[in-house]
């Protein structure tokens, strides 16, 4: 059975989570930053370990990027 994708914040301090991601990119080149993003996605996808949930999250992320480019 596939879990349900949670799209609400699950962090006690979402601003701290955002700052952590921004700080992790600090000092990296664009190429290194893209590689960091890819590595982080793969690590977290493996942690989730549910292909159905990953499929749903990937579709949601792609939709948000495509729709964001239309604005």
mmCIF file of the N, C-alpha and C atoms, coordinates in Angstrom:
data_MODEL
# 
_entry.id   MODEL 
# 
loop_
_atom_site.group_PDB 
_atom_site.id 
_atom_site.type_symbol 
_atom_site.label_atom_id 
_atom_site.label_alt_id 
_atom_site.label_comp_id 
_atom_site.label_asym_id 
_atom_site.label_entity_id 
_atom_site.label_seq_id 
_atom_site.pdbx_PDB_ins_code 
_atom_site.Cartn_x 
_atom_site.Cartn_y 
_atom_site.Cartn_z 
_atom_site.occupancy 
_atom_site.B_iso_or_equiv 
_atom_site.pdbx_formal_charge 
_atom_site.auth_seq_id 
_atom_site.auth_comp_id 
_atom_site.auth_asym_id 
_atom_site.auth_atom_id 
_atom_site.pdbx_PDB_model_num 
ATOM 1   N N  . UNK A 1 1  ? 0.840  -1.192 0.000   1.00 0.00 ? 1  UNK A N  1 
ATOM 2   C CA . UNK A 1 1  ? 0.000  0.000  0.000   1.00 0.00 ? 1  UNK A CA 1 
ATOM 3   C C  . UNK A 1 1  ? 0.880  1.248  0.000   1.00 0.00 ? 1  UNK A C  1 
ATOM 4   N N  . UNK A 1 2  ? 0.539  2.204  -0.835  1.00 0.00 ? 2  UNK A N  1 
ATOM 5   C CA . UNK A 1 2  ? 1.283  3.444  -0.944  1.00 0.00 ? 2  UNK A CA 1 
ATOM 6   C C  . UNK A 1 2  ? 0.837  4.424  0.131   1.00 0.00 ? 2  UNK A C  1 
ATOM 7   N N  . UNK A 1 3  ? 1.799  5.069  0.753   1.00 0.00 ? 3  UNK A N  1 
ATOM 8   C CA . UNK A 1 3  ? 1.500  6.100  1.737   1.00 0.00 ? 3  UNK A CA 1 
ATOM 9   C C  . UNK A 1 3  ? 0.911  7.312  1.035   1.00 0.00 ? 3  UNK A C  1 
ATOM 10  N N  . UNK A 1 4  ? 0.359  8.222  1.816   1.00 0.00 ? 4  UNK A N  1 
ATOM 11  C CA . UNK A 1 4  ? -0.218 9.444  1.284   1.00 0.00 ? 4  UNK A CA 1 
ATOM 12  C C  . UNK A 1 4  ? 0.841  10.539 1.339   1.00 0.00 ? 4  UNK A C  1 
ATOM 13  N N  . UNK A 1 5  ? 1.000  11.259 0.239   1.00 0.00 ? 5  UNK A N  1 
ATOM 14  C CA . UNK A 1 5  ? 1.972  12.344 0.173   1.00 0.00 ? 5  UNK A CA 1 
ATOM 15  C C  . UNK A 1 5  ? 1.511  13.500 1.050   1.00 0.00 ? 5  UNK A C  1 
ATOM 16  N N  . UNK A 1 6  ? 2.361  13.914 1.963   1.00 0.00 ? 6  UNK A N  1 
ATOM 17  C CA . UNK A 1 6  ? 2.066  15.049 2.826   1.00 0.00 ? 6  UNK A CA 1 
ATOM 18  C C  . UNK A 1 6  ? 2.652  16.303 2.186   1.00 0.00 ? 6  UNK A C  1 
ATOM 19  N N  . UNK A 1 7  ? 1.819  17.296 1.953   1.00 0.00 ? 7  UNK A N  1 
ATOM 20  C CA . UNK A 1 7  ? 2.306  18.547 1.368   1.00 0.00 ? 7  UNK A CA 1 
ATOM 21  C C  . UNK A 1 7  ? 2.284  19.702 2.371   1.00 0.00 ? 7  UNK A C  1 
ATOM 22  N N  . UNK A 1 8  ? 1.882  19.418 3.589   1.00 0.00 ? 8  UNK A N  1 
ATOM 23  C CA . UNK A 1 8  ? 1.951  20.444 4.637   1.00 0.00 ? 8  UNK A CA 1 
ATOM 24  C C  . UNK A 1 8  ? 3.314  20.360 5.297   1.00 0.00 ? 8  UNK A C  1 
ATOM 25  N N  . UNK A 1 9  ? 3.733  21.421 5.924   1.00 0.00 ? 9  UNK A N  1 
ATOM 26  C CA . UNK A 1 9  ? 5.037  21.421 6.585   1.00 0.00 ? 9  UNK A CA 1 
ATOM 27  C C  . UNK A 1 9  ? 5.043  20.429 7.744   1.00 0.00 ? 9  UNK A C  1 
ATOM 28  N N  . UNK A 1 10 ? 6.058  19.603 7.789   1.00 0.00 ? 10 UNK A N  1 
ATOM 29  C CA . UNK A 1 10 ? 6.224  18.659 8.887   1.00 0.00 ? 10 UNK A CA 1 
ATOM 30  C C  . UNK A 1 10 ? 7.363  19.077 9.819   1.00 0.00 ? 10 UNK A C  1 
ATOM 31  N N  . UNK A 1 11 ? 7.907  20.264 9.598   1.00 0.00 ? 11 UNK A N  1 
ATOM 32  C CA . UNK A 1 11 ? 8.997  20.764 10.420  1.00 0.00 ? 11 UNK A CA 1 
ATOM 33  C C  . UNK A 1 11 ? 8.460  21.613 11.563  1.00 0.00 ? 11 UNK A C  1 
ATOM 34  N N  . UNK A 1 12 ? 9.039  21.431 12.729  1.00 0.00 ? 12 UNK A N  1 
ATOM 35  C CA . UNK A 1 12 ? 8.680  22.292 13.861  1.00 0.00 ? 12 UNK A CA 1 
ATOM 36  C C  . UNK A 1 12 ? 9.089  23.726 13.561  1.00 0.00 ? 12 UNK A C  1 
ATOM 37  N N  . UNK A 1 13 ? 10.182 23.881 12.815  1.00 0.00 ? 13 UNK A N  1 
ATOM 38  C CA . UNK A 1 13 ? 10.689 25.203 12.444  1.00 0.00 ? 13 UNK A CA 1 
ATOM 39  C C  . UNK A 1 13 ? 11.011 25.203 10.940  1.00 0.00 ? 13 UNK A C  1 
ATOM 40  N N  . UNK A 1 14 ? 9.992  25.431 10.093  1.00 0.00 ? 14 UNK A N  1 
ATOM 41  C CA . UNK A 1 14 ? 10.224 25.385 8.648   1.00 0.00 ? 14 UNK A CA 1 
ATOM 42  C C  . UNK A 1 14 ? 11.235 26.418 8.162   1.00 0.00 ? 14 UNK A C  1 
ATOM 43  N N  . UNK A 1 15 ? 11.318 27.559 8.822   1.00 0.00 ? 15 UNK A N  1 
ATOM 44  C CA . UNK A 1 15 ? 12.301 28.571 8.430   1.00 0.00 ? 15 UNK A CA 1 
ATOM 45  C C  . UNK A 1 15 ? 13.726 28.058 8.647   1.00 0.00 ? 15 UNK A C  1 
ATOM 46  N N  . UNK A 1 16 ? 13.941 27.322 9.719   1.00 0.00 ? 16 UNK A N  1 
ATOM 47  C CA . UNK A 1 16 ? 15.265 26.753 9.990   1.00 0.00 ? 16 UNK A CA 1 
ATOM 48  C C  . UNK A 1 16 ? 15.618 25.716 8.922   1.00 0.00 ? 16 UNK A C  1 
ATOM 49  N N  . UNK A 1 17 ? 14.645 24.930 8.481   1.00 0.00 ? 17 UNK A N  1 
ATOM 50  C CA . UNK A 1 17 ? 14.882 23.939 7.429   1.00 0.00 ? 17 UNK A CA 1 
ATOM 51  C C  . UNK A 1 17 ? 15.268 24.645 6.131   1.00 0.00 ? 17 UNK A C  1 
ATOM 52  N N  . UNK A 1 18 ? 14.574 25.715 5.805   1.00 0.00 ? 18 UNK A N  1 
ATOM 53  C CA . UNK A 1 18 ? 14.886 26.492 4.604   1.00 0.00 ? 18 UNK A CA 1 
ATOM 54  C C  . UNK A 1 18 ? 16.289 27.088 4.693   1.00 0.00 ? 18 UNK A C  1 
ATOM 55  N N  . UNK A 1 19 ? 16.614 27.681 5.852   1.00 0.00 ? 19 UNK A N  1 
ATOM 56  C CA . UNK A 1 19 ? 17.939 28.265 6.038   1.00 0.00 ? 19 UNK A CA 1 
ATOM 57  C C  . UNK A 1 19 ? 19.038 27.216 5.908   1.00 0.00 ? 19 UNK A C  1 
ATOM 58  N N  . UNK A 1 20 ? 18.799 26.018 6.423   1.00 0.00 ? 20 UNK A N  1 
ATOM 59  C CA . UNK A 1 20 ? 19.769 24.935 6.315   1.00 0.00 ? 20 UNK A CA 1 
ATOM 60  C C  . UNK A 1 20 ? 20.062 24.606 4.853   1.00 0.00 ? 20 UNK A C  1 
ATOM 61  N N  . UNK A 1 21 ? 19.020 24.523 4.042   1.00 0.00 ? 21 UNK A N  1 
ATOM 62  C CA . UNK A 1 21 ? 19.201 24.220 2.620   1.00 0.00 ? 21 UNK A CA 1 
ATOM 63  C C  . UNK A 1 21 ? 19.956 25.354 1.933   1.00 0.00 ? 21 UNK A C  1 
ATOM 64  N N  . UNK A 1 22 ? 19.581 26.587 2.208   1.00 0.00 ? 22 UNK A N  1 
ATOM 65  C CA . UNK A 1 22 ? 20.265 27.733 1.601   1.00 0.00 ? 22 UNK A CA 1 
ATOM 66  C C  . UNK A 1 22 ? 21.732 27.752 2.027   1.00 0.00 ? 22 UNK A C  1 
ATOM 67  N N  . UNK A 1 23 ? 22.000 27.556 3.298   1.00 0.00 ? 23 UNK A N  1 
ATOM 68  C CA . UNK A 1 23 ? 23.377 27.575 3.803   1.00 0.00 ? 23 UNK A CA 1 
ATOM 69  C C  . UNK A 1 23 ? 24.208 26.440 3.215   1.00 0.00 ? 23 UNK A C  1 
ATOM 70  N N  . UNK A 1 24 ? 23.593 25.300 2.975   1.00 0.00 ? 24 UNK A N  1 
ATOM 71  C CA . UNK A 1 24 ? 24.308 24.163 2.395   1.00 0.00 ? 24 UNK A CA 1 
ATOM 72  C C  . UNK A 1 24 ? 24.804 24.493 0.990   1.00 0.00 ? 24 UNK A C  1 
ATOM 73  N N  . UNK A 1 25 ? 24.085 25.356 0.270   1.00 0.00 ? 25 UNK A N  1 
ATOM 74  C CA . UNK A 1 25 ? 24.475 25.755 -1.087  1.00 0.00 ? 25 UNK A CA 1 
ATOM 75  C C  . UNK A 1 25 ? 25.509 26.881 -1.113  1.00 0.00 ? 25 UNK A C  1 
ATOM 76  N N  . UNK A 1 26 ? 25.675 27.554 0.019   1.00 0.00 ? 26 UNK A N  1 
ATOM 77  C CA . UNK A 1 26 ? 26.567 28.716 0.056   1.00 0.00 ? 26 UNK A CA 1 
ATOM 78  C C  . UNK A 1 26 ? 27.993 28.321 -0.330  1.00 0.00 ? 26 UNK A C  1 
ATOM 79  N N  . UNK A 1 27 ? 28.586 29.107 -1.228  1.00 0.00 ? 27 UNK A N  1 
ATOM 80  C CA . UNK A 1 27 ? 29.957 28.891 -1.641  1.00 0.00 ? 27 UNK A CA 1 
ATOM 81  C C  . UNK A 1 27 ? 30.137 27.885 -2.763  1.00 0.00 ? 27 UNK A C  1 
ATOM 82  N N  . UNK A 1 28 ? 29.043 27.277 -3.214  1.00 0.00 ? 28 UNK A N  1 
ATOM 83  C CA . UNK A 1 28 ? 29.137 26.299 -4.294  1.00 0.00 ? 28 UNK A CA 1 
ATOM 84  C C  . UNK A 1 28 ? 28.941 26.976 -5.649  1.00 0.00 ? 28 UNK A C  1 
ATOM 85  N N  . UNK A 1 29 ? 29.560 26.433 -6.667  1.00 0.00 ? 29 UNK A N  1 
ATOM 86  C CA . UNK A 1 29 ? 29.305 26.902 -8.036  1.00 0.00 ? 29 UNK A CA 1 
ATOM 87  C C  . UNK A 1 29 ? 27.911 26.451 -8.454  1.00 0.00 ? 29 UNK A C  1 
ATOM 88  N N  . UNK A 1 30 ? 27.418 26.962 -9.567  1.00 0.00 ? 30 UNK A N  1 
ATOM 89  C CA . UNK A 1 30 ? 26.103 26.531 -10.069 1.00 0.00 ? 30 UNK A CA 1 
ATOM 90  C C  . UNK A 1 30 ? 26.090 25.027 -10.313 1.00 0.00 ? 30 UNK A C  1 
ATOM 91  N N  . UNK A 1 31 ? 27.180 24.503 -10.862 1.00 0.00 ? 31 UNK A N  1 
ATOM 92  C CA . UNK A 1 31 ? 27.262 23.067 -11.151 1.00 0.00 ? 31 UNK A CA 1 
ATOM 93  C C  . UNK A 1 31 ? 27.272 22.255 -9.858  1.00 0.00 ? 31 UNK A C  1 
ATOM 94  N N  . UNK A 1 32 ? 28.021 22.705 -8.870  1.00 0.00 ? 32 UNK A N  1 
ATOM 95  C CA . UNK A 1 32 ? 28.053 22.011 -7.582  1.00 0.00 ? 32 UNK A CA 1 
ATOM 96  C C  . UNK A 1 32 ? 26.695 22.081 -6.889  1.00 0.00 ? 32 UNK A C  1 
ATOM 97  N N  . UNK A 1 33 ? 26.038 23.224 -7.007  1.00 0.00 ? 33 UNK A N  1 
ATOM 98  C CA . UNK A 1 33 ? 24.724 23.394 -6.400  1.00 0.00 ? 33 UNK A CA 1 
ATOM 99  C C  . UNK A 1 33 ? 23.706 22.445 -7.032  1.00 0.00 ? 33 UNK A C  1 
ATOM 100 N N  . UNK A 1 34 ? 23.755 22.317 -8.358  1.00 0.00 ? 34 UNK A N  1 
ATOM 101 C CA . UNK A 1 34 ? 22.855 21.385 -9.047  1.00 0.00 ? 34 UNK A CA 1 
ATOM 102 C C  . UNK A 1 34 ? 23.157 19.944 -8.635  1.00 0.00 ? 34 UNK A C  1 
ATOM 103 N N  . UNK A 1 35 ? 24.437 19.608 -8.499  1.00 0.00 ? 35 UNK A N  1 
ATOM 104 C CA . UNK A 1 35 ? 24.819 18.262 -8.073  1.00 0.00 ? 35 UNK A CA 1 
ATOM 105 C C  . UNK A 1 35 ? 24.370 18.001 -6.642  1.00 0.00 ? 35 UNK A C  1 
ATOM 106 N N  . UNK A 1 36 ? 24.480 19.014 -5.778  1.00 0.00 ? 36 UNK A N  1 
ATOM 107 C CA . UNK A 1 36 ? 24.002 18.882 -4.403  1.00 0.00 ? 36 UNK A CA 1 
ATOM 108 C C  . UNK A 1 36 ? 22.499 18.611 -4.386  1.00 0.00 ? 36 UNK A C  1 
ATOM 109 N N  . UNK A 1 37 ? 21.737 19.383 -5.172  1.00 0.00 ? 37 UNK A N  1 
ATOM 110 C CA . UNK A 1 37 ? 20.291 19.171 -5.237  1.00 0.00 ? 37 UNK A CA 1 
ATOM 111 C C  . UNK A 1 37 ? 19.962 17.749 -5.685  1.00 0.00 ? 37 UNK A C  1 
ATOM 112 N N  . UNK A 1 38 ? 20.658 17.274 -6.725  1.00 0.00 ? 38 UNK A N  1 
ATOM 113 C CA . UNK A 1 38 ? 20.407 15.927 -7.232  1.00 0.00 ? 38 UNK A CA 1 
ATOM 114 C C  . UNK A 1 38 ? 20.738 14.873 -6.174  1.00 0.00 ? 38 UNK A C  1 
ATOM 115 N N  . UNK A 1 39 ? 21.866 15.041 -5.491  1.00 0.00 ? 39 UNK A N  1 
ATOM 116 C CA . UNK A 1 39 ? 22.251 14.085 -4.454  1.00 0.00 ? 39 UNK A CA 1 
ATOM 117 C C  . UNK A 1 39 ? 21.249 14.084 -3.311  1.00 0.00 ? 39 UNK A C  1 
ATOM 118 N N  . UNK A 1 40 ? 20.805 15.269 -2.903  1.00 0.00 ? 40 UNK A N  1 
ATOM 119 C CA . UNK A 1 40 ? 19.833 15.374 -1.816  1.00 0.00 ? 40 UNK A CA 1 
ATOM 120 C C  . UNK A 1 40 ? 18.517 14.706 -2.196  1.00 0.00 ? 40 UNK A C  1 
ATOM 121 N N  . UNK A 1 41 ? 18.069 14.929 -3.423  1.00 0.00 ? 41 UNK A N  1 
ATOM 122 C CA . UNK A 1 41 ? 16.831 14.300 -3.892  1.00 0.00 ? 41 UNK A CA 1 
ATOM 123 C C  . UNK A 1 41 ? 16.959 12.781 -3.850  1.00 0.00 ? 41 UNK A C  1 
ATOM 124 N N  . UNK A 1 42 ? 18.072 12.254 -4.345  1.00 0.00 ? 42 UNK A N  1 
ATOM 125 C CA . UNK A 1 42 ? 18.246 10.796 -4.366  1.00 0.00 ? 42 UNK A CA 1 
ATOM 126 C C  . UNK A 1 42 ? 18.336 10.210 -2.963  1.00 0.00 ? 42 UNK A C  1 
ATOM 127 N N  . UNK A 1 43 ? 19.032 10.887 -2.068  1.00 0.00 ? 43 UNK A N  1 
ATOM 128 C CA . UNK A 1 43 ? 19.138 10.418 -0.686  1.00 0.00 ? 43 UNK A CA 1 
ATOM 129 C C  . UNK A 1 43 ? 17.767 10.395 -0.020  1.00 0.00 ? 43 UNK A C  1 
ATOM 130 N N  . UNK A 1 44 ? 17.011 11.482 -0.186  1.00 0.00 ? 44 UNK A N  1 
ATOM 131 C CA . UNK A 1 44 ? 15.683 11.549 0.445   1.00 0.00 ? 44 UNK A CA 1 
ATOM 132 C C  . UNK A 1 44 ? 14.685 10.599 -0.217  1.00 0.00 ? 44 UNK A C  1 
ATOM 133 N N  . UNK A 1 45 ? 14.790 10.423 -1.541  1.00 0.00 ? 45 UNK A N  1 
ATOM 134 C CA . UNK A 1 45 ? 13.918 9.466  -2.230  1.00 0.00 ? 45 UNK A CA 1 
ATOM 135 C C  . UNK A 1 45 ? 14.177 8.059  -1.719  1.00 0.00 ? 45 UNK A C  1 
ATOM 136 N N  . UNK A 1 46 ? 15.441 7.724  -1.521  1.00 0.00 ? 46 UNK A N  1 
ATOM 137 C CA . UNK A 1 46 ? 15.771 6.410  -0.972  1.00 0.00 ? 46 UNK A CA 1 
ATOM 138 C C  . UNK A 1 46 ? 15.212 6.262  0.438   1.00 0.00 ? 46 UNK A C  1 
ATOM 139 N N  . UNK A 1 47 ? 15.292 7.335  1.219   1.00 0.00 ? 47 UNK A N  1 
ATOM 140 C CA . UNK A 1 47 ? 14.756 7.303  2.585   1.00 0.00 ? 47 UNK A CA 1 
ATOM 141 C C  . UNK A 1 47 ? 13.254 7.038  2.577   1.00 0.00 ? 47 UNK A C  1 
ATOM 142 N N  . UNK A 1 48 ? 12.541 7.687  1.655   1.00 0.00 ? 48 UNK A N  1 
ATOM 143 C CA . UNK A 1 48 ? 11.092 7.481  1.546   1.00 0.00 ? 48 UNK A CA 1 
ATOM 144 C C  . UNK A 1 48 ? 10.823 6.029  1.167   1.00 0.00 ? 48 UNK A C  1 
ATOM 145 N N  . UNK A 1 49 ? 11.525 5.530  0.155   1.00 0.00 ? 49 UNK A N  1 
ATOM 146 C CA . UNK A 1 49 ? 11.448 4.122  -0.210  1.00 0.00 ? 49 UNK A CA 1 
ATOM 147 C C  . UNK A 1 49 ? 10.118 3.638  -0.750  1.00 0.00 ? 49 UNK A C  1 
ATOM 148 N N  . UNK A 1 50 ? 9.293  4.525  -1.249  1.00 0.00 ? 50 UNK A N  1 
ATOM 149 C CA . UNK A 1 50 ? 7.976  4.153  -1.767  1.00 0.00 ? 50 UNK A CA 1 
ATOM 150 C C  . UNK A 1 50 ? 7.846  4.724  -3.176  1.00 0.00 ? 50 UNK A C  1 
ATOM 151 N N  . UNK A 1 51 ? 7.882  3.842  -4.182  1.00 0.00 ? 51 UNK A N  1 
ATOM 152 C CA . UNK A 1 51 ? 7.867  4.295  -5.569  1.00 0.00 ? 51 UNK A CA 1 
ATOM 153 C C  . UNK A 1 51 ? 6.597  5.066  -5.916  1.00 0.00 ? 51 UNK A C  1 
ATOM 154 N N  . UNK A 1 52 ? 5.457  4.645  -5.410  1.00 0.00 ? 52 UNK A N  1 
ATOM 155 C CA . UNK A 1 52 ? 4.209  5.363  -5.675  1.00 0.00 ? 52 UNK A CA 1 
ATOM 156 C C  . UNK A 1 52 ? 4.243  6.772  -5.107  1.00 0.00 ? 52 UNK A C  1 
ATOM 157 N N  . UNK A 1 53 ? 4.754  6.894  -3.905  1.00 0.00 ? 53 UNK A N  1 
ATOM 158 C CA . UNK A 1 53 ? 4.866  8.208  -3.266  1.00 0.00 ? 53 UNK A CA 1 
ATOM 159 C C  . UNK A 1 53 ? 5.881  9.077  -4.006  1.00 0.00 ? 53 UNK A C  1 
ATOM 160 N N  . UNK A 1 54 ? 6.980  8.480  -4.419  1.00 0.00 ? 54 UNK A N  1 
ATOM 161 C CA . UNK A 1 54 ? 7.984  9.212  -5.197  1.00 0.00 ? 54 UNK A CA 1 
ATOM 162 C C  . UNK A 1 54 ? 7.410  9.679  -6.519  1.00 0.00 ? 54 UNK A C  1 
ATOM 163 N N  . UNK A 1 55 ? 6.639  8.820  -7.165  1.00 0.00 ? 55 UNK A N  1 
ATOM 164 C CA . UNK A 1 55 ? 5.999  9.176  -8.442  1.00 0.00 ? 55 UNK A CA 1 
ATOM 165 C C  . UNK A 1 55 ? 5.072  10.382 -8.255  1.00 0.00 ? 55 UNK A C  1 
ATOM 166 N N  . UNK A 1 56 ? 4.280  10.356 -7.199  1.00 0.00 ? 56 UNK A N  1 
ATOM 167 C CA . UNK A 1 56 ? 3.352  11.459 -6.910  1.00 0.00 ? 56 UNK A CA 1 
ATOM 168 C C  . UNK A 1 56 ? 4.115  12.753 -6.604  1.00 0.00 ? 56 UNK A C  1 
ATOM 169 N N  . UNK A 1 57 ? 5.169  12.657 -5.815  1.00 0.00 ? 57 UNK A N  1 
ATOM 170 C CA . UNK A 1 57 ? 5.962  13.836 -5.469  1.00 0.00 ? 57 UNK A CA 1 
ATOM 171 C C  . UNK A 1 57 ? 6.661  14.402 -6.701  1.00 0.00 ? 57 UNK A C  1 
ATOM 172 N N  . UNK A 1 58 ? 7.180  13.531 -7.560  1.00 0.00 ? 58 UNK A N  1 
ATOM 173 C CA . UNK A 1 58 ? 7.860  13.979 -8.782  1.00 0.00 ? 58 UNK A CA 1 
ATOM 174 C C  . UNK A 1 58 ? 6.884  14.716 -9.699  1.00 0.00 ? 58 UNK A C  1 
ATOM 175 N N  . UNK A 1 59 ? 5.685  14.182 -9.841  1.00 0.00 ? 59 UNK A N  1 
ATOM 176 C CA . UNK A 1 59 ? 4.668  14.824 -10.684 1.00 0.00 ? 59 UNK A CA 1 
ATOM 177 C C  . UNK A 1 59 ? 4.280  16.191 -10.113 1.00 0.00 ? 59 UNK A C  1 
ATOM 178 N N  . UNK A 1 60 ? 4.112  16.268 -8.807  1.00 0.00 ? 60 UNK A N  1 
ATOM 179 C CA . UNK A 1 60 ? 3.759  17.534 -8.161  1.00 0.00 ? 60 UNK A CA 1 
ATOM 180 C C  . UNK A 1 60 ? 4.881  18.565 -8.340  1.00 0.00 ? 60 UNK A C  1 
ATOM 181 N N  . UNK A 1 61 ? 6.114  18.143 -8.155  1.00 0.00 ? 61 UNK A N  1 
ATOM 182 C CA . UNK A 1 61 ? 7.247  19.056 -8.312  1.00 0.00 ? 61 UNK A CA 1 
ATOM 183 C C  . UNK A 1 61 ? 7.359  19.539 -9.756  1.00 0.00 ? 61 UNK A C  1 
ATOM 184 N N  . UNK A 1 62 ? 7.194  18.630 -10.704 1.00 0.00 ? 62 UNK A N  1 
ATOM 185 C CA . UNK A 1 62 ? 7.284  19.021 -12.113 1.00 0.00 ? 62 UNK A CA 1 
ATOM 186 C C  . UNK A 1 62 ? 6.172  20.003 -12.474 1.00 0.00 ? 62 UNK A C  1 
ATOM 187 N N  . UNK A 1 63 ? 4.965  19.724 -12.004 1.00 0.00 ? 63 UNK A N  1 
ATOM 188 C CA . UNK A 1 63 ? 3.840  20.633 -12.259 1.00 0.00 ? 63 UNK A CA 1 
ATOM 189 C C  . UNK A 1 63 ? 4.128  22.017 -11.696 1.00 0.00 ? 63 UNK A C  1 
ATOM 190 N N  . UNK A 1 64 ? 4.678  22.083 -10.490 1.00 0.00 ? 64 UNK A N  1 
ATOM 191 C CA . UNK A 1 64 ? 4.943  23.391 -9.876  1.00 0.00 ? 64 UNK A CA 1 
ATOM 192 C C  . UNK A 1 64 ? 6.014  24.155 -10.652 1.00 0.00 ? 64 UNK A C  1 
ATOM 193 N N  . UNK A 1 65 ? 6.988  23.454 -11.211 1.00 0.00 ? 65 UNK A N  1 
ATOM 194 C CA . UNK A 1 65 ? 8.027  24.106 -12.010 1.00 0.00 ? 65 UNK A CA 1 
ATOM 195 C C  . UNK A 1 65 ? 7.465  24.594 -13.337 1.00 0.00 ? 65 UNK A C  1 
ATOM 196 N N  . UNK A 1 66 ? 6.706  23.748 -14.015 1.00 0.00 ? 66 UNK A N  1 
ATOM 197 C CA . UNK A 1 66 ? 6.136  24.113 -15.317 1.00 0.00 ? 66 UNK A CA 1 
ATOM 198 C C  . UNK A 1 66 ? 5.155  25.263 -15.158 1.00 0.00 ? 66 UNK A C  1 
ATOM 199 N N  . UNK A 1 67 ? 4.281  25.192 -14.176 1.00 0.00 ? 67 UNK A N  1 
ATOM 200 C CA . UNK A 1 67 ? 3.308  26.252 -13.943 1.00 0.00 ? 67 UNK A CA 1 
ATOM 201 C C  . UNK A 1 67 ? 3.992  27.535 -13.497 1.00 0.00 ? 67 UNK A C  1 
ATOM 202 N N  . UNK A 1 68 ? 5.079  27.426 -12.759 1.00 0.00 ? 68 UNK A N  1 
ATOM 203 C CA . UNK A 1 68 ? 5.828  28.597 -12.300 1.00 0.00 ? 68 UNK A CA 1 
ATOM 204 C C  . UNK A 1 68 ? 6.481  29.321 -13.456 1.00 0.00 ? 68 UNK A C  1 
ATOM 205 N N  . UNK A 1 69 ? 6.836  28.589 -14.514 1.00 0.00 ? 69 UNK A N  1 
ATOM 206 C CA . UNK A 1 69 ? 7.469  29.211 -15.686 1.00 0.00 ? 69 UNK A CA 1 
ATOM 207 C C  . UNK A 1 69 ? 6.452  29.944 -16.547 1.00 0.00 ? 69 UNK A C  1 
ATOM 208 N N  . UNK A 1 70 ? 5.189  29.632 -16.406 1.00 0.00 ? 70 UNK A N  1 
ATOM 209 C CA . UNK A 1 70 ? 4.145  30.285 -17.207 1.00 0.00 ? 70 UNK A CA 1 
ATOM 210 C C  . UNK A 1 70 ? 3.800  31.658 -16.673 1.00 0.00 ? 70 UNK A C  1 
ATOM 211 N N  . UNK A 1 71 ? 4.081  31.902 -15.405 1.00 0.00 ? 71 UNK A N  1 
ATOM 212 C CA . UNK A 1 71 ? 3.687  33.169 -14.780 1.00 0.00 ? 71 UNK A CA 1 
ATOM 213 C C  . UNK A 1 71 ? 4.554  34.310 -15.205 1.00 0.00 ? 71 UNK A C  1 
# 
